Amino acid sequence: MNKITYVQGDQLVLIDGVGYSGTYDETPNLHAIQWTPLSHTMEWTTGRPTVGSGAYPYQQHIDEWNLKKIDADQTLVAEEVATAAINTQAAATQAQRDAALATLKPKVEAVFTAGGYPLTTEELNIICGGG
């Protein structure tokens, strides 16, 4: 964790630039906190900021952010798995179509040629629905 930013009015916590909204207890007159491992600044609505050092003063922000990050990561993984399954099914369907087309084209061509109507490649593709 390099930097934590908490904006109380927005109920937003950013850790290393990744932000999630939450429902945090409010501290009277607190506007925001900017914290790094070396120092922090607490910005107040009533006056000058407080600058200090030490541990981040609101562990609940980190805890809730971590839960939201886990949820977001799990959602992303689930979406990636679903997308991969869709892509796999699409590839299998296309392979079935290609195989059927490869079987169909010579048969259609043979029928038309035997009937005295040789087909161009374009006509064969149109009749068979292939590209």
C-alpha positions as CSV (number, residue, x, y, z in Angstrom):
1,M,0.0,0.0,0.0
2,N,1.7,3.2,-1.2
3,K,-1.1,5.7,-0.8
4,I,-4.6,5.9,0.7
5,T,-7.0,8.7,-0.1
6,Y,-10.3,9.0,1.7
7,V,-12.9,11.6,0.7
8,Q,-15.6,11.6,3.3
9,G,-18.3,13.6,1.4
10,D,-18.0,11.1,-1.5
11,Q,-17.6,8.1,0.8
12,L,-14.7,7.1,-1.5
13,V,-11.5,5.3,-0.6
14,L,-8.7,5.0,-3.1
15,I,-5.8,2.8,-2.4
16,D,-2.9,3.1,-4.9
17,G,-5.3,4.8,-7.3
18,V,-8.0,2.1,-7.3
19,G,-11.2,3.5,-5.7
20,Y,-14.4,2.0,-4.2
21,S,-17.3,3.8,-2.6
22,G,-18.4,2.6,0.8
23,T,-20.4,3.4,3.8
24,Y,-18.0,4.8,6.4
25,D,-18.6,6.3,9.8
26,E,-18.3,10.1,9.5
27,T,-15.8,12.1,11.5
28,P,-17.2,15.6,12.2
29,N,-15.6,18.3,10.0
30,L,-13.3,15.9,8.1
31,H,-13.1,16.5,4.4
32,A,-10.3,14.1,3.3
33,I,-7.3,12.1,4.3
34,Q,-4.2,11.7,2.1
35,W,-1.9,9.0,3.6
36,T,1.4,7.4,2.6
37,P,3.6,5.2,4.8
38,L,5.7,8.2,5.6
39,S,3.1,10.8,6.4
40,H,-0.5,11.8,6.2
41,T,-2.6,14.9,5.9
42,M,-6.1,15.2,7.3
43,E,-8.0,18.0,5.5
44,W,-10.7,19.6,7.6
45,T,-13.7,21.7,6.5
46,T,-13.1,24.1,9.4
47,G,-9.5,25.1,8.9
48,R,-5.9,24.1,8.4
49,P,-5.0,20.6,7.5
50,T,-3.4,18.3,10.1
51,V,-0.1,16.8,9.0
52,G,1.3,13.9,10.8
53,S,2.9,10.4,10.6
54,G,2.0,7.0,11.8
55,A,-0.5,4.3,11.1
56,Y,-3.5,5.1,8.9
57,P,-6.2,6.2,11.4
58,Y,-9.2,4.4,10.0
59,Q,-8.7,0.7,9.5
60,Q,-12.4,0.3,8.5
61,H,-11.6,2.1,5.2
62,I,-8.9,-0.5,4.4
63,D,-11.1,-3.4,5.5
64,E,-14.1,-2.4,3.4
65,W,-11.9,-1.5,0.4
66,N,-10.3,-4.9,0.6
67,L,-13.8,-6.6,0.6
68,K,-14.9,-4.5,-2.4
69,K,-11.6,-5.3,-4.3
70,I,-12.1,-9.0,-3.7
71,D,-15.7,-8.8,-5.0
72,A,-14.5,-6.8,-8.1
73,D,-11.7,-9.4,-8.7
74,Q,-14.2,-12.3,-8.4
75,T,-16.6,-10.6,-10.8
76,L,-13.8,-10.0,-13.3
77,V,-12.7,-13.6,-13.1
78,A,-16.3,-14.8,-13.6
79,E,-16.7,-12.5,-16.6
80,E,-13.4,-13.8,-18.1
81,V,-14.5,-17.4,-17.6
82,A,-17.9,-16.7,-19.2
83,T,-16.2,-15.0,-22.2
84,A,-13.8,-17.9,-22.7
85,A,-16.8,-20.3,-22.7
86,I,-18.6,-18.2,-25.2
87,N,-15.5,-18.0,-27.4
88,T,-14.9,-21.8,-27.1
89,Q,-18.6,-22.5,-28.1
90,A,-18.4,-20.0,-31.0
91,A,-15.2,-21.7,-32.3
92,A,-16.8,-25.1,-32.0
93,T,-19.9,-24.0,-33.9
94,Q,-17.7,-22.4,-36.6
95,A,-15.7,-25.6,-37.0
96,Q,-19.0,-27.6,-37.4
97,R,-20.2,-25.1,-40.1
98,D,-16.8,-25.3,-41.9
99,A,-16.9,-29.1,-41.8
100,A,-20.5,-29.2,-43.1
101,L,-19.6,-26.7,-45.8
102,A,-16.6,-28.7,-46.9
103,T,-18.8,-31.8,-47.3
104,L,-21.7,-29.9,-49.0
105,K,-19.7,-27.9,-51.7
106,P,-18.4,-30.9,-53.7
107,K,-21.8,-32.5,-53.7
108,V,-23.5,-29.4,-54.9
109,E,-20.8,-28.8,-57.5
110,A,-21.2,-32.4,-58.7
111,V,-24.9,-32.1,-59.1
112,F,-24.8,-28.9,-61.1
113,T,-21.9,-30.1,-63.3
114,A,-23.6,-33.4,-64.0
115,G,-26.7,-31.4,-65.0
116,G,-24.6,-29.4,-67.5
117,Y,-24.3,-26.3,-65.4
118,P,-20.8,-25.9,-64.1
119,L,-20.6,-23.3,-61.2
120,T,-18.1,-20.6,-60.6
121,T,-16.6,-20.5,-57.1
122,E,-18.7,-17.4,-56.3
123,E,-21.9,-19.2,-57.3
124,L,-21.0,-22.3,-55.3
125,N,-20.3,-20.1,-52.3
126,I,-23.7,-18.3,-52.7
127,I,-25.6,-21.6,-53.0
128,C,-23.8,-23.3,-50.1
129,G,-23.7,-20.2,-47.9
130,G,-19.9,-20.3,-47.5
131,G,-17.4,-17.5,-47.7
